[in-house]
């Protein structure tokens, strides 16, 4: 940049390893671009294939870092230690490049990519903001929070961090005609629609439970159709066949490219309750049945969903993993929602009264204020 060039502000996002870190970063970046089309965006992500797949498809500039999670096992800790310095160095080079062109802020989105990126930013006096997504902040987020100039949280947490609310991409809150959304999936425009998703990796236990319910209780699904994402690791064939045997029209595949359209089409959702899924249900006012990931020791997914459950807009069911156990424990609750309009209305009405899901825009405004005025505004 020459002395006569205008400053070119930049937001660098650090996070990756799952779509749960990448998509909220994209949400904030998209809102920032709507507010200031001149802002530059770059993502420091992990070397996992999922990060590159998402960011390349979105045409967002990114740099993979060799960062590794600090899993408390000898070999994993060796990998973490070996990757630390190369990750700090890689982050430093990108940060210096952008800072030379104009004001720059590093936005830490959580996960193991953040600490080396934040370490590099602090060494070069680049301001850091943390965006916490889960109701139980992880070790990386707690470490970053002690060093960040400003921290925001999209979930209710015990820490005294400013709460901004759910973070979703603009497409989730832009108006979409449900009839057109259903037709885009090859479904009937006026038929009530289920949305089943286990996140980008899918959830075998949820897939298996739906197969069991479709097999044992096909009549309960009469008058419904489904959009079902099985996840990248799971064969959609058995799920697709179960809908066909039950006579239920469906769209079934590994991955959902049009997530905004899927939520617009949905009248009821089933799935995990990662921060992103909870935020999407909130933003689209979709009543939800949540099955928290059963292997998290801190049960943070269950805590993510509790605010919606408290309002009456969601039901939280324990995932017992095996389809027999899940069907025995939860079939009555699920079938009642499918067959009793009053039970579904009891979820739908509180969902319609939820406050705005405008966390991404609020964070974007605060970040742009820091770039333009040298200090963060209130989100």
C-alpha positions as CSV (number, residue, x, y, z in Angstrom):
1,X,0.0,0.0,0.0
2,X,1.4,3.4,-1.0
3,X,0.9,6.5,1.2
4,X,-1.8,7.7,-1.2
5,X,-3.8,4.5,-1.1
6,X,-6.9,4.4,1.2
7,X,-6.7,1.9,4.0
8,X,-8.2,-1.4,3.2
9,X,-9.6,-3.0,6.4
10,X,-9.6,-6.7,6.9
11,X,-11.3,-9.3,9.1
12,X,-9.3,-12.5,9.6
13,X,-11.2,-15.4,11.1
14,X,-9.4,-18.3,12.9
15,X,-11.3,-21.5,13.3
16,X,-11.9,-24.8,11.6
17,X,-11.9,-28.6,11.9
18,X,-15.7,-28.7,11.6
19,X,-18.3,-26.7,9.8
20,X,-19.5,-25.6,13.2
21,X,-16.5,-23.1,13.3
22,X,-16.5,-22.2,9.6
23,X,-20.1,-21.4,8.9
24,X,-20.5,-18.9,11.8
25,X,-17.4,-17.1,10.6
26,X,-18.9,-16.9,7.1
27,X,-22.2,-15.6,8.6
28,X,-20.3,-12.7,10.3
29,X,-18.2,-12.1,7.2
30,X,-21.3,-11.9,5.0
31,X,-23.0,-9.4,7.3
32,X,-19.8,-7.3,7.4
33,X,-19.7,-7.3,3.6
34,X,-23.3,-6.1,3.4
35,X,-22.4,-3.3,5.8
36,X,-19.0,-2.5,4.2
37,X,-18.4,-4.0,0.8
38,X,-14.8,-3.0,0.9
39,X,-13.8,-5.1,3.9
40,X,-11.4,-7.9,3.1
41,X,-12.0,-11.4,4.6
42,X,-9.5,-14.3,5.0
43,X,-9.9,-17.5,7.1
44,X,-7.1,-19.3,9.0
45,X,-8.4,-22.8,9.1
46,X,-7.2,-26.3,9.9
47,X,-5.6,-28.7,7.4
48,X,-8.7,-31.0,7.6
49,X,-10.3,-31.6,4.2
50,X,-13.7,-30.4,5.4
51,X,-12.4,-26.9,5.9
52,X,-11.0,-26.6,2.3
53,X,-14.2,-28.1,0.9
54,X,-16.4,-25.6,2.5
55,X,-14.3,-22.5,1.9
56,X,-13.4,-23.4,-1.7
57,X,-17.1,-23.9,-2.5
58,X,-17.8,-20.5,-0.9
59,X,-15.0,-18.9,-2.8
60,X,-13.5,-17.4,0.4
61,X,-9.7,-16.9,0.6
62,X,-8.2,-19.2,3.3
63,X,-4.9,-20.6,4.6
64,X,-4.7,-24.0,6.2
65,X,-2.5,-24.2,9.3
66,X,-1.0,-27.4,10.6
67,X,-2.5,-26.9,14.0
68,X,-3.5,-30.0,16.0
69,X,-5.8,-30.3,19.0
70,X,-4.2,-30.7,22.4
71,X,-5.7,-34.1,23.1
72,X,-4.2,-35.4,26.5
73,X,-2.6,-38.5,25.0
74,X,1.2,-38.8,24.4
75,X,1.2,-39.1,20.6
76,X,-1.5,-36.4,20.2
77,X,0.4,-34.0,22.5
78,X,3.6,-34.6,20.5
79,X,1.7,-33.7,17.3
80,X,0.2,-30.6,19.0
81,X,3.7,-29.4,20.1
82,X,5.3,-30.1,16.7
83,X,2.5,-28.1,14.9
84,X,2.6,-25.1,17.3
85,X,5.5,-23.1,15.9
86,X,4.7,-23.8,12.2
87,X,1.1,-22.7,12.9
88,X,2.1,-19.5,14.6
89,X,4.5,-18.7,11.8
90,X,1.9,-19.4,9.1
91,X,-0.7,-17.2,10.9
92,X,1.9,-14.5,11.4
93,X,2.7,-14.3,7.7
94,X,-1.0,-13.9,6.7
95,X,-1.7,-11.4,9.5
96,X,1.3,-9.3,8.6
97,X,0.3,-9.3,4.9
98,X,-3.2,-8.0,5.7
99,X,-2.1,-5.6,8.4
100,X,0.3,-3.9,5.9
101,X,-2.7,-3.0,3.7
102,X,-5.0,-1.6,6.4
103,X,-6.6,-2.0,9.8
104,X,-6.9,-5.7,10.7
105,X,-8.8,-7.6,13.4
106,X,-8.4,-11.3,14.1
107,X,-11.7,-13.0,15.0
108,X,-11.2,-16.3,16.9
109,X,-14.2,-18.6,16.3
110,X,-13.2,-21.4,18.7
111,X,-11.3,-24.6,18.4
112,X,-7.7,-25.6,18.1
113,X,-6.8,-23.3,15.2
114,X,-7.4,-20.3,17.4
115,X,-4.5,-20.4,20.0
116,X,-1.6,-20.3,17.6
117,X,-3.4,-17.7,15.5
118,X,-4.1,-15.5,18.5
119,X,-0.5,-15.9,19.7
120,X,0.7,-14.6,16.3
121,X,-1.7,-11.7,16.4
122,X,-0.7,-10.6,19.9
123,X,3.0,-10.6,19.0
124,X,2.3,-8.2,16.3
125,X,-0.2,-6.0,18.2
126,X,-3.2,-7.0,16.0
127,X,-6.4,-6.8,18.0
128,X,-8.2,-10.0,18.8
129,X,-12.0,-10.6,19.3
130,X,-13.4,-14.0,20.4
131,X,-16.8,-15.3,19.3
132,X,-17.9,-18.1,21.5
133,X,-20.6,-20.4,20.1
134,X,-21.3,-23.1,22.7
135,X,-23.0,-23.0,26.1
136,X,-19.9,-24.6,27.6
137,X,-16.8,-22.7,26.3
138,X,-13.9,-25.0,25.5
139,X,-10.3,-24.7,26.7
140,X,-9.3,-22.8,23.6
141,X,-12.0,-20.3,24.0
142,X,-11.2,-19.8,27.7
143,X,-7.6,-19.3,26.8
144,X,-8.4,-16.8,24.1
145,X,-10.9,-14.9,26.3
146,X,-8.1,-14.0,28.7
147,X,-6.1,-12.4,25.8
148,X,-8.9,-11.0,23.6
149,X,-9.7,-7.3,23.4
150,X,-13.4,-8.1,23.2
151,X,-15.4,-11.3,23.7
152,X,-18.9,-12.1,22.3
153,X,-21.0,-15.1,23.0
154,X,-23.8,-16.6,21.0
155,X,-24.9,-18.9,23.8
156,X,-25.7,-18.4,27.4
157,X,-22.5,-19.0,29.4
158,X,-21.6,-18.6,33.1
159,X,-18.8,-16.1,32.1
160,X,-19.7,-12.4,32.0
161,X,-19.4,-12.1,28.3
162,X,-21.6,-9.9,26.1
163,X,-24.5,-12.1,24.8
164,X,-25.3,-11.4,21.1
165,X,-27.7,-14.2,20.4
166,X,-27.7,-16.8,17.6
167,X,-25.3,-16.4,14.7
168,X,-26.6,-17.4,11.3
169,X,-25.9,-16.5,7.7
170,X,-28.1,-13.8,6.1
171,X,-29.9,-16.4,3.9
172,X,-31.4,-18.0,7.0
173,X,-33.3,-14.8,7.9
174,X,-33.9,-13.5,4.4
175,X,-37.5,-14.2,3.3
176,X,-37.9,-17.5,1.4
177,X,-41.3,-18.9,0.2
178,X,-41.8,-22.3,1.9
179,X,-43.7,-23.6,-1.2
180,X,-40.9,-22.7,-3.5
181,X,-38.3,-24.1,-1.1
182,X,-40.1,-27.5,-1.0
183,X,-40.5,-27.6,-4.8
184,X,-36.7,-27.0,-5.1
185,X,-36.2,-30.3,-3.3
186,X,-38.7,-32.1,-5.6
187,X,-41.3,-32.2,-2.9
188,X,-45.0,-31.2,-2.8
189,X,-45.3,-27.4,-2.2
190,X,-48.2,-27.7,0.2
191,X,-47.3,-30.8,2.2
192,X,-45.9,-30.5,5.8
193,X,-42.2,-31.2,5.8
194,X,-39.8,-32.8,8.2
195,X,-36.1,-31.8,8.3
196,X,-33.7,-34.4,9.6
197,X,-30.1,-33.5,10.0
198,X,-27.2,-34.7,12.1
199,X,-24.8,-32.0,11.1
200,X,-22.2,-32.1,8.4
201,X,-20.9,-35.5,9.6
202,X,-24.4,-36.9,10.1
203,X,-25.7,-38.9,13.1
204,X,-26.0,-42.7,12.6
205,X,-28.3,-43.1,15.6
206,X,-30.8,-40.5,14.3
207,X,-30.7,-42.1,10.8
208,X,-31.4,-45.5,12.4
209,X,-34.2,-44.2,14.6
210,X,-36.0,-42.7,11.6
211,X,-35.6,-46.0,9.7
212,X,-37.1,-47.9,12.7
213,X,-40.0,-45.4,13.0
214,X,-40.8,-45.5,9.3
215,X,-40.7,-49.3,9.4
216,X,-42.8,-49.8,12.6
217,X,-45.2,-46.8,12.3
218,X,-45.6,-45.9,8.6
219,X,-49.1,-44.6,9.2
220,X,-47.8,-41.8,11.5
221,X,-45.9,-40.3,8.6
222,X,-49.0,-40.0,6.3
223,X,-49.5,-36.4,5.3
224,X,-45.7,-35.7,5.8
225,X,-42.7,-35.5,3.5
226,X,-39.0,-35.2,4.4
227,X,-35.7,-33.6,3.7
228,X,-33.1,-35.9,5.3
229,X,-29.4,-35.3,5.4
230,X,-27.6,-38.5,6.4
231,X,-24.2,-37.0,6.7
232,X,-21.0,-37.6,4.7
233,X,-20.1,-40.8,6.6
234,X,-23.4,-42.6,6.2
235,X,-25.0,-44.3,3.2
236,X,-28.3,-42.6,2.2
237,X,-29.5,-45.7,0.5
238,X,-31.2,-47.5,3.5
239,X,-32.8,-44.2,4.7
240,X,-34.1,-43.5,1.2
241,X,-35.5,-47.0,1.0
242,X,-37.3,-46.7,4.3
243,X,-39.1,-43.6,3.2
244,X,-40.1,-45.3,-0.1
245,X,-41.4,-48.4,1.7
246,X,-43.5,-46.2,4.0
247,X,-44.9,-44.3,1.0
248,X,-43.4,-41.0,2.2
249,X,-42.1,-38.6,-0.4
250,X,-38.5,-37.5,0.5
251,X,-35.2,-35.9,-0.5
252,X,-32.3,-37.9,1.0
253,X,-28.6,-37.3,0.5
254,X,-25.3,-37.1,2.3
255,X,-25.1,-33.3,2.3
256,X,-27.4,-30.2,2.2
257,X,-26.1,-27.5,-0.1
258,X,-29.2,-25.3,0.3
259,X,-29.5,-25.3,4.1
260,X,-31.5,-22.1,4.0
261,X,-34.0,-23.6,1.7
262,X,-34.2,-26.8,3.8
263,X,-35.1,-24.8,6.9
264,X,-37.6,-22.6,5.0
265,X,-39.3,-25.8,3.8
266,X,-39.5,-27.4,7.3
267,X,-42.4,-27.5,9.7
268,X,-40.6,-29.7,12.2
269,X,-36.9,-30.6,12.6
270,X,-35.0,-33.5,14.2
271,X,-31.3,-33.5,14.8
272,X,-28.3,-32.8,16.9
273,X,-28.0,-29.6,18.8
274,X,-24.7,-28.2,17.9
275,X,-24.6,-24.4,18.2
276,X,-25.2,-24.0,14.5
277,X,-28.3,-26.2,14.3
278,X,-29.8,-24.6,17.4
279,X,-29.2,-21.1,15.9
280,X,-30.8,-22.2,12.6
281,X,-33.9,-23.6,14.3
282,X,-34.1,-20.3,16.3
283,X,-33.6,-18.1,13.3
284,X,-36.2,-19.9,11.1
285,X,-38.7,-20.3,14.0
286,X,-38.8,-24.1,13.4
287,X,-40.0,-26.3,16.2
288,X,-37.3,-28.8,16.9
289,X,-36.7,-32.2,18.5
290,X,-33.0,-32.3,19.6
291,X,-30.9,-35.3,20.3
292,X,-27.7,-34.1,21.9
293,X,-24.5,-35.9,20.9
294,X,-24.2,-38.6,23.6
295,X,-20.4,-38.8,23.9
296,X,-19.6,-35.3,25.1
297,X,-18.5,-35.4,28.8
298,X,-19.7,-31.8,29.4
299,X,-23.0,-32.3,27.5
300,X,-22.6,-28.9,25.9
301,X,-25.0,-29.7,23.1
302,X,-27.8,-30.3,25.6
303,X,-27.0,-27.0,27.2
304,X,-27.0,-25.3,23.7
305,X,-30.6,-26.4,23.3
306,X,-31.9,-25.6,26.7
307,X,-32.9,-22.0,26.0
308,X,-35.2,-23.2,23.2
309,X,-36.6,-26.0,25.4
310,X,-37.3,-23.5,28.2
311,X,-39.4,-21.4,25.9
312,X,-41.3,-24.4,24.7
313,X,-40.0,-24.3,21.1
314,X,-38.0,-27.5,21.4
315,X,-38.0,-30.9,22.9
316,X,-34.7,-32.5,24.1
317,X,-34.4,-36.3,24.0
318,X,-31.5,-38.3,25.2
319,X,-29.8,-40.2,22.4
320,X,-29.6,-43.8,23.6
321,X,-27.6,-44.7,20.5
322,X,-29.3,-48.1,19.6
323,X,-32.5,-47.8,17.5
324,X,-34.4,-50.3,19.7
325,X,-33.6,-48.2,22.9
326,X,-34.3,-44.9,21.2
327,X,-37.6,-46.2,19.7
328,X,-38.7,-47.6,23.0
329,X,-38.0,-44.4,24.9
330,X,-39.0,-41.8,22.4
331,X,-41.5,-43.2,19.9
332,X,-44.5,-41.9,21.7
333,X,-43.2,-38.3,21.9
334,X,-42.2,-38.3,18.2
335,X,-45.3,-39.9,16.9
336,X,-47.5,-37.5,18.9
337,X,-45.9,-34.6,17.1
338,X,-46.5,-36.2,13.7
339,X,-50.1,-37.2,14.3
340,X,-51.5,-34.6,16.8
341,X,-51.7,-31.0,15.4
342,X,-52.2,-29.7,18.9
343,X,-48.9,-31.1,20.1
344,X,-47.1,-29.6,17.1
345,X,-48.8,-26.2,17.7
346,X,-47.6,-26.3,21.3
347,X,-44.0,-26.1,19.9
348,X,-44.7,-23.9,16.9
349,X,-46.3,-21.0,18.8
350,X,-43.4,-20.4,21.2
351,X,-41.0,-20.7,18.2
352,X,-42.8,-17.9,16.4
353,X,-42.3,-15.6,19.5
354,X,-38.5,-16.0,19.7
355,X,-36.5,-12.8,19.6
356,X,-34.4,-12.0,16.4
357,X,-31.4,-14.2,15.6
358,X,-29.2,-11.2,14.8
359,X,-26.0,-12.1,16.5
360,X,-23.9,-12.2,13.3
361,X,-25.0,-8.7,12.3
362,X,-24.3,-7.4,15.8
363,X,-20.8,-8.8,15.9
364,X,-20.1,-7.6,12.4
365,X,-21.1,-4.0,13.4
366,X,-18.8,-4.1,16.4
367,X,-15.9,-5.5,14.4
368,X,-16.3,-2.8,11.7
369,X,-16.5,-0.1,14.3
370,X,-13.1,-1.4,15.7
371,X,-11.6,-1.3,12.2
372,X,-13.0,2.2,11.5
373,X,-12.6,3.9,14.9
374,X,-9.9,1.9,16.7
375,X,-12.3,0.7,19.4
376,X,-15.1,-1.8,19.7
377,X,-18.7,-0.6,19.9
378,X,-21.3,-2.4,22.0
379,X,-22.7,-5.3,20.0
